Amino acid sequence: MQKMWNETRMNGTIDGYEVFRSTSTISSNVSTPTFVINKADSLILTDTALTNLTKYYYRLRAYKGTTSKTYSALSNELFAQ
């Protein structure tokens, strides 16, 4: 499955994105991303580790910085089946 998102707005430069995936609703206090996109100009994710007929929920947030990261707010939840 391939997912695309609109660019997240943050003050300053965006260094990448963290994507969270779950088979249940994703809370706003998540900490460990399922995927990290280290290129700020790429908002395309190909997710191949899926089980047929299973509903998956996704949220993402932008970050800037490498060792000490500053995060945007989490996106609204998106789901796919």
C-alpha angles and dihedrals in degrees: 000000000000122000128193127189134191114252115277114232120232133158107262130354124349113218098184150314137263117213123200122201129185141157088233135045113299116231124221093247098065117144112176115063122214091215135017120204106200095189116082092203094058121079097162120107126184108204112193102161094086135128118227116255093012120128114231126195122208135193129169141190133193123233139193126201130041111231097019108033129200114204136209120223116281117267123246113275120270124191135194135182 
